[in-house]
Amino acid sequence: MYQINEFPQKSDLDQALANQVAELLTQAVKSKGKASIAVSGGSTPKGFFNALSKMDLPWSDITITLADERWVDFDSEASNTRLVHENLLQNKAVAAKFFHLKQGDELTQETLADLNIAAKSMLLPLDVLILGMGEDGHTASLFPCSDQIDEGLAKCTSPLLRVMPKSAPHERISFSFIYLKQSKNTFLHISGAGKKAVLNKALADSDLREMPIRAFLQDPDVNTQVFWAE
Ligand SMILES: O=C(O)[C@H](O)[C@@H](O)[C@H](O)[C@H](O)COP(=O)(O)O
């Protein structure tokens, strides 16, 4: 399921999303003493990150992670971890904890197994999930072009999986759908006419492997809040 929330301009969306996420994280810390949020990389979220970073939250009780990460070093321009550190782990949010998806040099089976154990104990289920969407309908690193898409969408798999997309650079690590769908609150953050057209295409059909974002729009157990601005 989904609801579409449209905003006149991106700055209005960024602030509205930051306000809603701030409220959800505050409630989670009040009720269980901690909160976890997974955000996405890309060019869309910078304004949202900046707005959220200035909010007065119990940041030391909040753990931030990523829905997916390119398996590159921190100083790479392609690093989502670097993007989050430079734009979200700033201002008041500098006190937040960060769960690194990229740990070590190689994404070996042992590394993945250790990360899965740590993610289950420290993060899951997520209180807040912020998804992006590519022009091909991918979300996180659930890419239609990858050989791992069936595993990524599978009903029974581990929280994290290794993905080698054919239409995007870098080896990646991504949370799987079955674990992302358990998030207490799921948002799809997109902007521009192009992404609205991709969303409409996703809503017009049902093949999940063709457009993995459909899994978050169609699943009756997920209530995805779409935040879109021109
Ligand atoms: O690692 C990534 O690339 C992201 O997690 C990815 O899922 C992103 O959210 C979309 O590709 C949208 O990216 P833009 O915001 O740049 O369009």
The ligand as an SDF file (V2000), in Angstrom:
LIG
                    3D

 17 16  0  0  0  0  0  0  0  0999 V2000
   23.0700    3.7980   -3.4030 O   0  0  0  0  0  0  0  0  0  0  0  0
   22.1960    4.3390   -4.0820 C   0  0  0  0  0  0  0  0  0  0  0  0
   22.3670    4.7610   -5.2320 O   0  0  0  0  0  0  0  0  0  0  0  0
   20.8370    4.5740   -3.4890 C   0  0  0  0  0  0  0  0  0  0  0  0
   20.5720    3.9350   -2.3530 O   0  0  0  0  0  0  0  0  0  0  0  0
   19.8020    4.4110   -4.5650 C   0  0  0  0  0  0  0  0  0  0  0  0
   18.7880    3.4740   -4.2800 O   0  0  0  0  0  0  0  0  0  0  0  0
   19.2090    5.7970   -4.7700 C   0  0  0  0  0  0  0  0  0  0  0  0
   18.3060    6.0740   -3.7120 O   0  0  0  0  0  0  0  0  0  0  0  0
   18.5020    5.8750   -6.0900 C   0  0  0  0  0  0  0  0  0  0  0  0
   19.4060    5.4680   -7.1050 O   0  0  0  0  0  0  0  0  0  0  0  0
   18.0380    7.3170   -6.3540 C   0  0  0  0  0  0  0  0  0  0  0  0
   19.1580    8.1310   -6.5040 O   0  0  0  0  0  0  0  0  0  0  0  0
   18.9970    9.6990   -6.8520 P   0  0  0  0  0  0  0  0  0  0  0  0
   18.4360   10.3240   -5.6370 O   0  0  0  0  0  0  0  0  0  0  0  0
   20.4090   10.1500   -7.1470 O   0  0  0  0  0  0  0  0  0  0  0  0
   18.0810    9.7770   -8.0520 O   0  0  0  0  0  0  0  0  0  0  0  0
  1  2  2  0
  2  3  1  0
  2  4  1  0
  4  5  1  0
  4  6  1  0
  6  7  1  0
  6  8  1  0
  8  9  1  0
  8 10  1  0
 10 11  1  0
 10 12  1  0
 12 13  1  0
 13 14  1  0
 14 15  2  0
 14 16  1  0
 14 17  1  0
M  END
$$$$
